[in-house]
Every structure is written in C-alpha cells, then in structure tokens.
Amino acid sequence: MREQHWKQNETNKPTPIRQRSCHPDSWGHPAYRYVVPAYHPKNALGASEIMTSSSFFLAVNYPWLDYGCDFGRSPWGYSGLASPHARDIVSADFARICSSGVSLVRWFLLCDGRSGIRYLNGIPAGPDEFLFTDVAAALDLASRSSLQICFSLFDFLWLQTPDASDPTFPGRAALQFAGGREALLQNILVPLFREFRAHPALFAWEIVNEPEWAIPEFQPSEKAGLSFANARSFFSEIAQAVHEEARVPVTLGSARVERLRAWSEMGLDLLEAHYYPQFERDRKLSLSQQLGSLSDLAQPLWLGELPAKDPASPEYSLTEALTACRDAGLAGAGIWRWRPPEPGGPDAAFGFVEPETLLAWSRRSSEFRV
C-alpha cells in the first residue's frame, strides 16, 4: 500500500494510517486447493510448475490487525497472534476467507521493525521471545482453514530515513546502514527461514513491500535514501538466504507493474507487482495491456495488491481486473484488503472486499479452480 502517514493515539504509540519447535514431522498437511511446489536450490521453480491452466490462485491482503504489532512484543506491550483475543479474531476471519474461495493470505510481518526483535545499540540482535511463537500461531490458524500465508518480511517504511530518533523505538534506523541490514539478515531472517523451513501453510517469503518508496532512483525525496544498488544487493542476499535455508519460494512486492524488471534478475522465484488505477494514469495503458507487455518474463508473476475499489478511477472493476490477470496467464492475484481499513487512513477510499464478490467471480470464471 502507498505512502503512509502517522498520528499519535492516546498511548503515544505511533499508529500508521495506512513455543513449539517447528519441525516438519510435527505438522499436519491439510488438503490445500493450491500449493506452490517446494523450492530446491538446484532446481529452481519454473513458470510451468506454478502457472498451469488450473493454478490461478485467489488471495486477499490481511495486512495487519495492529500495524507492526501482530508478531512479537512492541515497545508498547504485547498484542501478538499467540494471545487468545488475536487468535479468536484471526480464526473467525480465516474461516470466512476460506469459504469465499480464497486460498492465500498476504500478511505483513516485521513492518517497520517495531516488534519481534531484540536490539543491541539499535542493531538487530535476535528474535524476541514471541516472534516465532506468533508466526507459528498464524501458520497454525491458516492450516486449520486450509489457507496458506505469504509473509511480507518488512515494509518500505523501515527503509526510509526516519524523521527523528525515538528512544522508545530503538530499531527505527537499523536499516539505514549496511551493518544493520546484515544484522537483520543473519540474526533475524536466517533463523526465521530455518525455523519454518518447509511449513505446509507457508506459501512464500516476500522480501519487502514496495521498496521503491525508499529508493531515490524511483522516488526522489528526503526520506528515500537507500540507493538502488544497495537495495538490490541487500534484497539479493535475502533471496539467496531463502534458497539456502528454506523450501518455499521468494518474491518481492514491487509498487508498480512497470518496475518489475528492476527486480527480475536477483533470484526471485515469483515476480510480484501492485496495481492501483489512479497511480497508473501516466502509463495510459490498461491493466491488460501492461500485463501483455510482460509475456517475456522468465519467472511467473502475480499481482499482490489490487484495490477492492478505486473511486478516483470510476472505470475500474475488481472483477474485470481479476479476469484480466487470469487471462494474461498470471499465477494469481490478491485484493487489498480483507479487513476494513483504519478510519481516515490513506487506503480508506479503496475499501475492503466483500466475500460475495469473490464467490461470484469464482463461479463465473470457467478457468478458476478451488
């Protein structure tokens, strides 16, 4: 989702307006409607293995219950997925999602680094005592509803230059220098990939959500201070770590379809772009035309974000967009979003998807399989 702004709530917590051991032998294997084949480093996933005539998957964005606080402890307390209240909410939502013909949920994990991480002098030192427990709880809930999860590891906000230092948020600037980025990879991400190496409810690891908003070559601004060269190097290292430590695909959530090729040669198994009609007017091309120009991509492609609606583009239709994705041979598409957006947030105008809309499209789509 696009650039987010901040407000202060009554607890002075910044709010965006935007332990069991996990061994494969202990997991159940529900009958998934769609499962991406396991990744093997010497036999990378090819388009033919993911995109077949019956493999188009329908996804929804379940971005957060509380931004940055769903996984691990935050500086303002614990409200993660292992808590009974959060589990009850997610369990009910996942049951409805499954009954709507959806097989995949996209969920933000570390967001801007506020939760789930122990810091030492502002540098990631290791996962906190709740991070793995909460991830395991989310995957367990997905399994119970025959869903899979694509976790977006972190948000572009964490890559942007902070406005000011915040003593209550020690890791806000952790990714502003190479040592901090390397510490995140080695001390947090690699253990995470190992712990959930081949969990059947894990669809993929998405490296980052819309990194272009932090990269000056794409978005010239005072907050965009991470060069494209450094970003590409960092993201490539994460992709390599997934290949070495996990058995699931790796993807990256590009902010626009036209920027996909910037990330197409860094070891991703699936390419991913986001599409919002009101931000595509400079292209003067329809979604179908844009997708048609990408037929030569070596990797399979999915759209990780399609808005439920776009009042600024009255010609936009979610169901027509889904059909365009399917007809273009994409692996799948995800709707932004399932839960209602925060009142007054920048994505409030995009609304949220109604289950009936998803079911109706599924039934009309002769090529869609559940």
N, C-alpha and C positions, 0 to 999 in steps of 0.2 A: 504494500500500500504506500501511497505517496507521502511526501514530507509531512512529518507530524509536529505538532506544537504542544506546549506544556502548560499546565496550570497547577496550582497548589490546592490540595484539599485540606480538610480540617486537621489532618495529622502531619502536614508539611511534607507529605510523601509525593514526589513528582509523579503525576499520572499522565500518560500520553493521551492526547486527543487524537488520535489515531488507533528388612534388608535381607531381601533374599538374594542368594547368589544366582546370577543369571547364566545358567548353563543350558545349552540346547536340549540336553536329555530330559530336563525337568519341565519343558514347555509342552503344552497341548498344541495340536495342529488343527484348528478349525477349518472347515471347508470353505476356503476363500473363493469368491467368484473370480478374482483376478489376482494373480501373484506374479511379480517380476521374478524371473529365474535368478538363482544365486550368482553372485559375481565371483569369477575366478580370475586371478591376476593374469594368467597365461592364456585366457580365453575370454576376452572382454565381450560384454553384451553387445550384440549387433541389432540393427533395426529389425531384422527378420524375426528375432526372438521375442521382441516386445510388441511390435506393431504388426498384427495379423488382422485379417478381416473381422475377427470377433473379439479383439482385445481392447477396444476403446473403453477406457475407464472413466467413470464419472466421479469427481472429487468435490469436496467443499472445504473452504478455509474455516478452520476452527482456531483462529489465531491466538486467542488467549481468553482466560476467564478474568485475569487481572494482569495487565501487561508486565512482563518480566518477573512475575511472582508465582507462576504456576509450578516451577521446578526449582526446588531448593529454598533456602532461607534468604530473605532480603534484609537490608539494614533496618527495616521497619517491622520485622517479625516474620512468622511462618504462616503461609496460607496455601501450601502446595497440594499436589494431587493425592498424597497419601492421607490427607485429612478427610474424615468422614463426610463433611459438608461438600467439599470439592468432588469427591468420588460420587456422591449421590447425584450432583448436577450433571457431571460428565456421563455417568451411566445412563441417565434418562435421555440426554441429548444423543448419545451414540445409538441407542435403540431406535430413536426416530430417524436418525441419519441412515441407518441400515435399511429401515423399512421404506425409505424414499428412493431406493435403487442406487445408492451411493456405495462405493467400495473403498474410497480413500479419503483420509482426513489430512489436511496440511496444518501443522501446529508450530508456532514459534517457541524455541527452547530457551536459549540464553538471552535473547533480545539485546539489551544494551549492557549486559554484564552485571546487572544489579543483584542477581540471585544465583545461588547454586555453586558459588566459587569462593574458596578461601584465598585471600590476598595477603601478600607479604610485601610491604613497601609499595603497594599499588600494582604489584605484578601477580598474575595468577599462579598460585602455589599448589592447588589441587582442588578436587571437588569437595563441597561441604558434605555434611553428614546426611543430607536429604536428597541431593541431586539424583543419584542412581535409584533411590527408593521411589522417587516421584516419577521418573521415566519408566521404571518397571510397572508402577501402578497404571500409568497411561496405556502402556502396551497391553497390560492385562485386561483393562476395560475394552480396548479395541478388539482383542481376541474374543471376548465374550459376546461382542456384537458382530463378529465376522468382518471386521474392518482392518485396514492397515493404516499406518501413520507415516507421513513424510515429515520429518522434523527439520525445520529451518534452524540451523545452528545458532546464527546470530543475525541481528538486524543492522542495516546501514547506519543507524544512529550511533552504534558503538564505534564505527569507523570515522565518524565526523569529529572535527575538532570541537572539544567542549567549550561552552561559553565561559565557564569559570570552574575552579576547583571546588569540590564539595566534600568536606570531611566525613559526611555520613555515607558517601558513595565512593569508596576508595578505588574502585576499578574503572571509573568512568573514562580515564585517559589511558587505559592499559594497552590499547591497540594503536597508540599514536607513535610507537617506535618499534623497531624490529625485534628487540629483546622481549617486549611484552607480547607481541604476536607469536613468537616462537614458544614462549612460556604457555600461552593458551593452547597451542597445538600439542606440546609434549606433556603438559601436566593435567590438562582437562580433556581435550578431544581424543587423544590416543587411548587413554583409559576408558573413555566412554565408548569408543568403537569396539574395543576389546570386550567390554562387559556385555554388550548387546550384539555381539558379532554376527549372529545369524538368527535373530529372533524372528519367528514367522509373521509377527504383526508389524514388523518394521519394513516399510516399502523402500525408503531411500533416505540418505542424509543429504539435505540441501545445505550447501556451504554457507550461503549468506542470502539475505533478502535484499534485492535491489541495490547492489553496491554502487551503482553509477552515481547515486546521490551524494557519495563521499569522495568522488574522483574528479579532479578538476578538468580532465580532458573531456568529460561528459557533462559536468555541471559546474561551471565556474562560479565559485562562491567562497566566502571566507571560511565556511565550515568544511569545504571539500579540500582536504589537504593530503590525501593519500594518492600518490601518483599511480597511473595505470600500470606502470612497470612493477612497482612494489605490490600492488593489489594482485596482479596476475601471478607473481611469484608466490605470494602467500597462499592464494587460493589453489594453485597447482600443488603446493606441498600438502594441503589438506586433502585434495583429491588422491594424491599418492598414498597418504596415510590410510584413507578409507580402503583403497585397493589392497594394502598390505595387512590391515588389521580387521577388516570387516568382510562380510559376504553379502553385501547389498549394494545397489548402485549408488552413485553420487551424482548430484545435479547442482545447479546454481540458478537462483531466481532473478533473471535479468529484468530490468524495469520496462523494457520495450522490445517489441519484436525485431526492430531494425538493429538492435545492438547484440543480437545473438552471436553473430560471427566473431565478435570480440572475445568470446569465451569458448569457441568451438574447438580449439586446439590445445586444451590444457588437461586432457584426460578425463573429461566428464563422460558418463555413460548415457545420461539423458540430458538433452538441452531443455531449458525452460524459459519461457518469457511471460510477461504480464501484458494485458491489453485493456486499456480504458479509452473508449472512443474519443472523449473530449480532449485527451492528450495526444491524439494521433492526427489531428487536423492538418498539421504541417506536412503530413505524408501524402494526403489527397488520394489515398488508396483504401479500398475496403479491406476488411479482415481477410476475406477470401483471396484478394489479390496479393496481400502481403504474405500470406501463407504459401500461395502458389510460387512466389519468388524464392522459396526456401527448399524446393524439392531436391536440391543437390546436396543437402546436409548429410554428412556421414552418420550422425547419431540420430536416434529417434527424438521426437520433440513433443512436449506437452505445454499447454498454457496453464500456468499455476494460478493465475488470477483473471477472472472475467467478472465484471460487476453484475450484481443481480439486476440493476437498472442504472441508467445514466440520464438524469433529467436534462442535462446540458446537451444531450445528443438524442433528440426525440425519435430519430430513425432507428436507434439501437434496440435490438431484441435479443434477450438472453438465449431463447430457444434457437433463433436463427444463428447466433454465434456458435452455439454448441454444434449445430448441424454443419456449419462451415468447418469447424475443427475436425469433426468426424469425416466429412467428405474429403478433406485435404490429407487424410491418412495419418493424422496425429495420434499419438499414443493415448491421449486423454485430455481432459480439461477440468479445471477447478473453479468453482464460483466463490466470489468474495461477497458475502460471508454467510455463515450459518446463524450465529447468534446476532441479535440486534446490535448495531453499533452504539458507541457511547453517545449520549445526547450532546449535540453541539460539536462533535468530533468532525475532522475533515472528511471522513468517509461516510458521514451520516446520510448524505444525499444518495449514496449508492445502495442504501437499504440492506436487506438481507433476503435470502432466497426462501421461497415457500416450498415445503415438501411436495405440494400438489403440482407445482411447476415441473419439478424434477421427474415425478412419476409420469406426468402427461407426456413429457418429451421422450422418456424411455419407451413408453408404449407406442408412440408414433414413429420411433426410429427403428426401421426394419433391420438395421445392422447392429443395433445395440444389444448386448448380451449381459444378463445378470446371473 
